[in-house]
Amino acid sequence: MNTVDEQADLSDLQRNRRSVRVFDPRHEISESDLARLFRAAQWAPSAGNSQPWGFLVGRRGDETHARFVQHLSRGNRSWVPSASAVVITAHQIASGPEDDAMVFSDYALYDLGQSVALLGVEAGVLGLGIHQFAGFGHEAVAAEFDVPPHWRVTTAVAIGAPGDPADADPLLVERDQRPRTRKPMADFVFAGSWGTPAGL
Ligand SMILES: Cc1cc2nc3c(=O)[nH]c(=O)nc-3n(C[C@H](O)[C@H](O)[C@H](O)COP(=O)(O)O)c2cc1C
């Protein structure tokens, strides 16, 4: 099993990335930082430059945030509300709301994920942490915010400044500090034929 120590050859930005679970509940994200994060998402590559992503953003204390956090799964309720912002992500699945509308793009989900990944990189540059999550009521959130039927609510992203573990719930800190592991590269990087490790 690969551990975090094996990230030694990565840039600091990549090595330090992790899904933050203890956020600073006093940190407020500026409008310019938020705009910069969405700029990174905006300039992500996508199939045919289709840009099939959409985002709904709420900052802690505002109405969108308050309406969204009601739909969190039990496991995510303990940490998401402390983040400075939450972003609901959606990808476009059809060209319009009509029942017979054409499928929008076979790669919409891929493209949305990539745009969020680049948003996360920009967050790292700003010294912010993000944590993507799927544990919330997707259909309830779509209804809550009038998401049209040709858009599919996909994930959400908590964004904020990493908090001080001394101020956080010890159970949360324990989950936050659990060792992070990955499958070895031989399990997913192949050469010659599928399943033959590339030996990197
Ligand atoms: C699509 C997606 C859904 C996720 N859903 C949740 C979630 O509901 N709750 C949670 O705590 N983490 C969630 N995560 C975070 C993953 O558990 C985390 O990325 C993974 O354990 C690897 O940890 P790392 O990001 O710190 O490397 C999700 C991540 C992704 C990309």
The ligand as a MOL file (V3000), in Angstrom:
LIG
                    3D

  0  0  0     0  0            999 V3000
M  V30 BEGIN CTAB
M  V30 COUNTS 31 33 0 0 0
M  V30 BEGIN ATOM
M  V30 1 C -16.9840 12.4220 -5.9110 0
M  V30 2 C -16.4590 12.4570 -4.4900 0
M  V30 3 C -17.3470 12.2390 -3.4530 0
M  V30 4 C -16.8890 12.3060 -2.1150 0
M  V30 5 N -17.8070 12.2240 -1.0930 0
M  V30 6 C -17.3980 12.4360 0.1850 0
M  V30 7 C -18.3400 12.5380 1.2510 0
M  V30 8 O -19.5740 12.4810 1.0610 0
M  V30 9 N -17.8570 12.7320 2.5110 0
M  V30 10 C -16.5100 12.8390 2.7690 0
M  V30 11 O -16.1380 13.0230 3.9180 0
M  V30 12 N -15.5910 12.7980 1.7700 0
M  V30 13 C -15.9950 12.6150 0.4910 0
M  V30 14 N -15.0750 12.6060 -0.5380 0
M  V30 15 C -13.6340 12.7600 -0.2430 0
M  V30 16 C -12.8950 11.4460 -0.4370 0
M  V30 17 O -13.2450 10.5550 0.5920 0
M  V30 18 C -11.3770 11.7420 -0.4730 0
M  V30 19 O -11.0710 12.4920 -1.6150 0
M  V30 20 C -10.5740 10.4320 -0.4970 0
M  V30 21 O -10.7550 9.7110 0.7050 0
M  V30 22 C -9.0880 10.6850 -0.6710 0
M  V30 23 O -8.6160 11.5430 0.3390 0
M  V30 24 P -7.7920 12.8540 -0.0510 0
M  V30 25 O -8.6680 13.6980 -0.9480 0
M  V30 26 O -7.4700 13.5230 1.2530 0
M  V30 27 O -6.5620 12.4000 -0.7880 0
M  V30 28 C -15.5070 12.5350 -1.8500 0
M  V30 29 C -14.6330 12.7550 -2.9340 0
M  V30 30 C -15.0920 12.7330 -4.2310 0
M  V30 31 C -14.1240 13.0330 -5.3560 0
M  V30 END ATOM
M  V30 BEGIN BOND
M  V30 1 1 1 2
M  V30 2 1 2 3
M  V30 3 2 2 30
M  V30 4 2 3 4
M  V30 5 1 4 5
M  V30 6 1 4 28
M  V30 7 2 5 6
M  V30 8 1 6 7
M  V30 9 1 6 13
M  V30 10 2 7 8
M  V30 11 1 7 9
M  V30 12 1 9 10
M  V30 13 2 10 11
M  V30 14 1 10 12
M  V30 15 2 12 13
M  V30 16 1 13 14
M  V30 17 1 14 15
M  V30 18 1 14 28
M  V30 19 1 15 16
M  V30 20 1 16 17
M  V30 21 1 16 18
M  V30 22 1 18 19
M  V30 23 1 18 20
M  V30 24 1 20 21
M  V30 25 1 20 22
M  V30 26 1 22 23
M  V30 27 1 23 24
M  V30 28 2 24 25
M  V30 29 1 24 26
M  V30 30 1 24 27
M  V30 31 2 28 29
M  V30 32 1 29 30
M  V30 33 1 30 31
M  V30 END BOND
M  V30 END CTAB
M  END
